[in-house]
Amino acid sequence: MQEFLQYLFSGVTNGAIYAVIALGFTMLYKSTGLINFAQGEFVMLGALSMITLWSGFELSLPLAFLLTIAGVSVVGIILERLAIRSVRKPHPIVLIIITIGASILLRGVAMLGWGKDAHSSPAFSRNEPFEVAGATLLPQSLWILGIVLVIVTALHFFTRGTLTGKAMQACAINKRAAWLLGIPSETMVLLAFAMSAGMGAVGGILIAPISMSSYDMGMTLGLKGFCAAMLGGLGSSWGAVLGGLLLGILEALGVGFFSSSLKDGIAFLLLLLILYVRPAGILGARAVHRF
Amino acid sequence: MSVKGRSVLVCVLALAVGMLLSVSPNLGRAGEVYRIGGVFAVTGPSSFLGDPEKKSLELAIDEINSRGGIDGRRLEAVIYDTEGDPTKTVLAANKLISKDGVLAIIGPSLTPTTLAIIPLAEKEKIPLISCAAGIKITEPVKPWVFKTAQNDMLAVATIYEHIQKKGIKKIGILTVDNAFGESGKEQLLAQASKYGIEVVQAEGFGAKDTDMTAQLTKIRSAQPEAIVCWGTNPGPAVVAKNVKQMNLKVPLYQSHGVASPKFIELAGDAAEGILLPTGKILVAEQLPETDPRKSVLKGYIEQFEKRFQMPVSGFGGYAYDAMYLLAEAMRGSNGDREKIRDALEKIKGHPGVTGTFNFSPEDHNGLGADAFVMVEIQGGKWKMLTP
């Protein structure tokens, strides 16, 4: 029982991080129909910027938090303006390849900026673990879980309850029709990029204190987040959270009851299974359009 | 052909001519300088090895040149980046041999990349001094292949001696899923019985994993008296943090793969009390004055830190030693590779940064027990434990 609880805590912590990254994928997919493979790099930028601002420049926690999100969002906006919008024939596959290129570029720039070594940052609050029935839970895990819940609730109200959120969805369904109806579709796409980059930054900020951050951390995290998004159903915010948590918990249980060398295998095996049995994901409402 | 096409052709031709011109004078000077090839993982995930190695090779070459070179000839380094990729390493080694005409090759940084170019070195009969740790590089002995990094076998033996002295019988091991971790795991399992130790739980982790509590939970349930973690940064720092978070009250041993100040920085408070084997370079100040290697170590550390403005790690020394060993073998060889190889094999008692080298036809690594000391991290510093 004690072991099981420990695996669960470990899984929930990792799963919540996958969930934030999956939310970034979902956010962009929902409003532009795009999958951004540079999402993991936004996470990396978030983590490293946070470490620099908080530990390096010794800004206060909330200020560093906000500045990091703002900074990474600007990177997202720049990516959209320079690399995505300027494409003459915006076929989805072309745009996806551009995002892969962008991820390689961001990784290179980060290597020059932060060096090749890993960095770490202190925890948000006290670092003594809680004891729950013999298993230990880190305060940072509670922070992560709390922030994820706040984000997904806010996102839910944004897309359902605000005009901007609805306009964004309209753009994804049919950009031209939305434009004819007076929705500034280009601004909406820009906003979606900024928000999904900001979401990636939040993921990075959360992960920085519990793990090590380096310029090349984004790829694995991005793939895991993508798995989680597919698992839950691309385009569904709650699906992203569910997929992330499920992935994290299954990984931890897999390590515990089978073998630790299977850890990454589990994520990708699940992805294949889901794509085969239920291509739309667990909470995905409509069939995912395949290119 | 369009105007655009023709101008492209002209450009290509001009480039080709330019390249020919720039290469030929070098070929003409080949008699005046000795060229040494370097292949290191300067970028990529193993850059923590390759980057200091490249810098140390340049440092050693400048030092030798400033003392008049070898037999009046200057040394010149041609260094390529392998990015830790075996294919790129083979390409680079081919280029060093056929285009640059180097006398010997120093590197690569990793075991897989070294194994990839061993057939080439053997076929072309070119001395290769690897900076990688894998035992397969020099066992069985290959005539043209030497190495300067300590074997994992020695590191494991150093740890196990310490564990045995503490009277610990049951350990759990946690190794990274790459060549370094696999080799460590192999040795940890193979040597355990010799020291009366039982490995009660063996787990692995991915090089980029962000949380190892699941593996540690599994190890904890097997109730070991100590945990040995085998990996290179940043994974082991995460393990150190997780061990502290889970309140595991058993000693944590790490491998020499984390023996750099970076590990202490990453693990922070969690580094306190961790035990690991390391080359003497990290504790050079604490060595007794009678140690013949103290002056070599201090000289290297001083020069490296002055020139590159960064703290020294244990890894650059592999390339530094390789260059000095090579220089010793090259004296009087007149650039004959066969003579250099024979001379390398005869080097005895060479005090290097990593250890004292005693090569022989049966041993192309040449390091003994003095290559490692056990240290404990105390107050963010390395504290040498008396053997």
Contacts between the chains, C-beta under 8 A, distances in Angstrom:
chain1	res1	chain2	res2	distance
A	3	B	217	5.5
A	3	B	218	7.4
A	3	B	221	5.5
A	6	B	213	6.5
A	6	B	214	7.5
A	6	B	217	4.2
A	6	B	246	7.7
A	7	B	214	5.4
A	7	B	217	6.3
A	9	B	213	7.4
A	10	B	211	5.9
A	10	B	213	4.2
A	10	B	214	4.7
A	10	B	217	7.3
A	11	B	214	7.4
A	13	B	211	6.4
A	14	B	210	6.8
A	14	B	211	5.4
A	17	B	210	7.4
A	111	B	43	7.4
A	116	B	43	7.0
A	116	B	47	4.2
A	116	B	48	6.9
A	116	B	51	7.0
A	117	B	48	6.8
A	117	B	233	7.5
A	117	B	262	5.6
A	118	B	233	5.7
A	118	B	234	3.7
A	118	B	237	7.3
A	118	B	262	7.4
A	118	B	266	5.8
A	119	B	266	7.5
A	120	B	234	7.8
A	120	B	237	6.9
A	120	B	265	7.5
A	120	B	266	4.9
A	120	B	267	7.8
A	120	B	268	6.7
A	122	B	268	7.4
A	127	B	245	7.7
A	129	B	245	5.0
A	129	B	246	7.3
A	129	B	247	6.9
A	135	B	217	8.0
A	136	B	213	8.0
A	136	B	245	6.1
A	136	B	246	5.1
A	136	B	247	6.2
A	138	B	245	5.7
A	207	B	210	6.2
A	210	B	210	6.8
A	210	B	211	6.7
A	210	B	241	7.7
A	211	B	210	3.6
A	211	B	211	6.6
A	211	B	234	7.8
A	211	B	238	5.8
A	212	B	210	7.6
A	212	B	233	7.4
A	212	B	234	3.3
A	212	B	235	7.9
A	212	B	237	5.8
A	212	B	238	6.0
A	212	B	266	5.7
A	214	B	234	6.6
A	216	B	45	6.5
A	216	B	208	7.7
A	217	B	208	6.4
A	220	B	206	7.8
A	220	B	208	4.8
A	221	B	210	7.9
A	251	B	214	7.7
A	252	B	214	4.4
A	255	B	203	7.8
A	255	B	214	4.0
A	255	B	215	5.8
A	255	B	218	7.0
A	256	B	214	5.4
A	256	B	217	6.5
A	256	B	218	5.6
A	259	B	204	7.7
A	260	B	203	4.6
A	260	B	204	4.6
A	260	B	205	6.1
A	260	B	214	7.4
A	260	B	215	4.9
A	260	B	218	7.6
A	261	B	177	5.9
A	261	B	204	4.9
A	263	B	205	7.7
A	263	B	206	6.3
A	263	B	209	7.2
A	264	B	206	5.9
